[in-house]
Amino acid sequence: MTRRIERLNEIFRQEISDLLRRQVKDPRLSVFITVTRVDISPDLSHARVYVSVMGSEEEKRGALRGLDAAAAFIRHELRPRLAMRRIPLLTFRQDDSMEQGAHVLDLLDEVGEQESDED
C-alpha cells in the first residue's frame, strides 16, 4: 500500500466519522457507531468502510442498512471537504474486532481470577 493511499484512508476515516456524528440524521444510526478503518482501492474507485456498532444484532443490521442508504449522501458531502477529482464509491462492512478484543479481555480476567482463587 502506498503512502498516499494510507493517508487517504486515514483522512476518509476522520471525515466519514465527522459526517456520521454531525450531519447524518437517520434514526437507524442512533446507536454508537465507530469507523474503525477505511480501505481505498489503488485506483481510488472504491472504498470499504469498516464500522463497529455497539448494540444487539438487530441494531447492527439496521445500522448497516442505514449506512448503505446514507452512502450516496456521505459521498456527496465528502466532495467539498476533499480536494479529489473523484470520490470513491463507499461500501460499509461490519468490524467485530472491538467486540472480539473485549471478549478476549473478559476471558483473561476470568483466568486471572481463577488463578488468584487457587493461590
PESULSUL-V832470 format. One record per residue. N is the residue number from 1. RES is the residue in one letter. SS is DSSP state (H for helix, E for strand, L for the rest). OMEGA is omega in whole degrees, -180 to 180 (* if undefined). D_CENTER is the distance of its C-alpha to the mean C-alpha in Angstrom with 2 decimals. Layout:
n res ss omega d_center
N RES SS OMEGA D_CENTER
N RES SS OMEGA D_CENTER
This chain:
n res ss omega d_center
1 M L -178 19.63
2 T L 180 21.32
3 R H 179 20.89
4 R H 180 20.26
5 I H 178 17.27
6 E H 179 15.84
7 R H 178 16.48
8 L H 178 15.00
9 N H -179 11.68
10 E H 179 11.65
11 I H 179 13.09
12 F H 180 10.69
13 R H -180 7.69
14 Q H -177 10.19
15 E H 179 11.56
16 I H 177 8.75
17 S H -180 7.94
18 D H 179 11.71
19 L H 179 12.25
20 L H -178 10.24
21 R H -170 12.21
22 R H -169 15.47
23 Q L -178 16.16
24 V L -173 14.49
25 K L 179 16.99
26 D L -179 16.21
27 P H 177 17.43
28 R H -178 15.06
29 L H 180 12.24
30 S L 177 14.43
31 V L -179 12.75
32 F E -179 10.69
33 I E 176 6.98
34 T E 174 4.97
35 V E -175 2.51
36 T E 177 4.18
37 R E 177 5.74
38 V E 176 7.39
39 D E 179 10.62
40 I E 180 13.30
41 S L -179 16.48
42 P L 179 19.66
43 D L 177 21.27
44 L L -179 18.44
45 S L -179 18.60
46 H E 175 15.25
47 A E 173 11.64
48 R E -178 9.15
49 V E -179 5.56
50 Y E -178 3.73
51 V E 173 2.17
52 S E -178 5.27
53 V E 177 7.98
54 M E 180 11.29
55 G L 180 14.26
56 S L 179 16.52
57 E H 179 16.02
58 E H 178 17.25
59 E H 178 14.81
60 K H 179 11.85
61 R H 179 13.66
62 G H 179 14.47
63 A H 179 11.04
64 L H 176 10.11
65 R H 178 13.54
66 G H 178 13.06
67 L H 177 10.07
68 D H 179 12.35
69 A H -178 15.18
70 A H -175 13.72
71 A H -179 12.72
72 A H 178 16.28
73 F H -180 16.45
74 I H 179 13.39
75 R H 179 14.97
76 H H -179 18.28
77 E H 178 17.24
78 L H -175 15.89
79 R H -180 19.35
80 P H -178 21.36
81 R H -174 18.94
82 L L 179 18.98
83 A L 180 22.27
84 M L 178 21.54
85 R L -179 23.87
86 R L 175 21.31
87 I L -178 17.67
88 P L 172 15.96
89 L E -176 15.17
90 L E 170 11.54
91 T E -176 10.51
92 F E 180 7.48
93 R E 178 7.41
94 Q E 176 7.26
95 D L -177 6.83
96 D L -174 9.92
97 S H 179 10.78
98 M H 179 10.85
99 E H 178 13.11
100 Q H 177 15.10
101 G H 179 15.70
102 A H 179 16.90
103 H H 179 19.11
104 V H 178 20.61
105 L H 176 21.40
106 D H 179 23.07
107 L H 179 25.10
108 L H 177 26.17
109 D H 179 27.27
110 E H 180 29.31
111 V H 179 30.97
112 G H 178 31.77
113 E H 180 33.33
114 Q H 179 35.37
115 E H 180 36.67
116 S H 177 37.69
117 D H -179 39.46
118 E H -179 41.41
119 D L * 42.63
